[in-house]
Amino acid sequence: MIDKTIRINYLYDFYQSLLTGKQNNYMRMYYLDDWSLGEIADHFQVSRQAVYDNIRRTEALLEEYEEKLSLFERYQERSGLMKKLRSLIEDGKDREDILRVLQKVENLE
């Protein structure tokens, strides 16, 4: 299972353009810049609880986007298939094995 912070960072990468400016600021500061809730609250002159609530709602929104659009899931599948394809090529596997994996990659598009 992927660590929650890593997952949220990936989801943020995929869906940040769908977030509001405030959501983007809070998420970037908390997850990418490693600011504490208190530091973010001080910077925006809001309560720590307001920052916490906004971040939790935004995390839930990112998960909802992923549930509907599956961009991260397809990225993970594609990455796994590309690793398998690289391995098949490096191991000198036959053309049919390579074509089967390529077909799976194409089906993800």
C-alpha positions as CSV (number, residue, x, y, z in Angstrom):
1,M,0.0,0.0,0.0
2,I,1.3,3.4,-1.0
3,D,2.0,5.8,1.8
4,K,-0.8,8.4,2.2
5,T,1.6,11.4,1.8
6,I,3.1,10.0,-1.4
7,R,-0.4,9.2,-2.7
8,I,-1.7,12.7,-2.0
9,N,1.3,14.2,-3.6
10,Y,0.6,12.1,-6.8
11,L,-3.0,13.0,-6.7
12,Y,-2.1,16.7,-6.3
13,D,0.2,16.5,-9.3
14,F,-2.6,15.0,-11.4
15,Y,-5.5,17.2,-10.3
16,Q,-4.1,20.5,-8.9
17,S,-5.5,22.4,-11.9
18,L,-9.0,21.5,-10.7
19,L,-8.5,23.1,-7.2
20,T,-9.1,26.6,-6.1
21,G,-6.3,29.0,-5.4
22,K,-6.7,28.6,-1.6
23,Q,-6.8,24.8,-1.9
24,N,-3.6,24.9,-4.0
25,N,-1.8,27.2,-1.6
26,Y,-2.6,25.1,1.4
27,M,-1.8,21.8,-0.2
28,R,1.4,23.0,-1.7
29,M,2.6,24.5,1.5
30,Y,1.6,21.5,3.6
31,Y,2.6,18.6,1.3
32,L,5.3,20.1,-0.9
33,D,6.9,22.8,1.2
34,D,6.5,20.9,4.5
35,W,4.9,23.8,6.4
36,S,3.1,23.0,9.6
37,L,-0.6,23.7,10.1
38,G,0.3,26.5,12.5
39,E,2.7,28.1,10.0
40,I,0.1,28.1,7.2
41,A,-2.5,29.5,9.7
42,D,-0.2,32.3,10.7
43,H,0.7,33.1,7.1
44,F,-3.0,33.4,6.1
45,Q,-4.1,34.8,9.4
46,V,-6.7,32.0,9.9
47,S,-7.1,29.4,12.6
48,R,-5.1,26.2,12.6
49,Q,-8.4,24.3,12.5
50,A,-9.5,26.1,9.4
51,V,-6.3,25.1,7.6
52,Y,-6.7,21.5,8.9
53,D,-10.3,21.3,7.7
54,N,-9.5,22.8,4.3
55,I,-6.6,20.3,3.8
56,R,-8.8,17.3,4.8
57,R,-11.6,18.4,2.5
58,T,-9.2,18.9,-0.4
59,E,-7.7,15.5,0.2
60,A,-11.2,14.0,0.0
61,L,-11.8,16.0,-3.2
62,L,-8.6,14.7,-4.8
63,E,-9.6,11.1,-3.9
64,E,-13.1,11.8,-5.5
65,Y,-11.4,13.1,-8.7
66,E,-9.3,9.9,-8.8
67,E,-12.3,7.7,-8.2
68,K,-14.0,9.3,-11.2
69,L,-11.1,9.9,-13.6
70,S,-8.5,7.2,-12.5
71,L,-5.5,9.1,-13.9
72,F,-3.2,8.0,-11.1
73,E,-4.3,4.4,-11.3
74,R,-3.7,4.3,-15.1
75,Y,-0.3,5.9,-14.6
76,Q,0.6,3.2,-12.1
77,E,-0.6,0.4,-14.5
78,R,1.3,2.0,-17.4
79,S,4.5,2.3,-15.3
80,G,4.3,-1.3,-14.3
81,L,3.8,-2.4,-17.9
82,M,6.7,-0.3,-19.1
83,K,8.9,-1.9,-16.5
84,K,7.8,-5.3,-17.6
85,L,8.4,-4.4,-21.2
86,R,11.9,-3.1,-20.4
87,S,12.6,-6.4,-18.6
88,L,11.4,-8.5,-21.5
89,I,13.5,-6.6,-24.0
90,E,16.6,-6.7,-21.8
91,D,16.1,-10.5,-21.2
92,G,15.8,-11.0,-25.0
93,K,12.3,-12.4,-24.8
94,D,10.5,-13.3,-28.0
95,R,8.6,-10.9,-30.1
96,E,5.2,-12.3,-29.1
97,D,5.7,-11.6,-25.4
98,I,6.8,-8.0,-26.1
99,L,3.8,-7.5,-28.4
100,R,1.4,-8.8,-25.7
101,V,2.7,-6.2,-23.2
102,L,2.6,-3.5,-25.8
103,Q,-1.1,-4.3,-26.5
104,K,-1.9,-3.9,-22.8
105,V,-0.2,-0.5,-22.8
106,E,-2.2,0.6,-25.8
107,N,-5.4,-0.6,-24.2
108,L,-4.8,1.8,-21.3
109,E,-4.8,4.9,-23.6
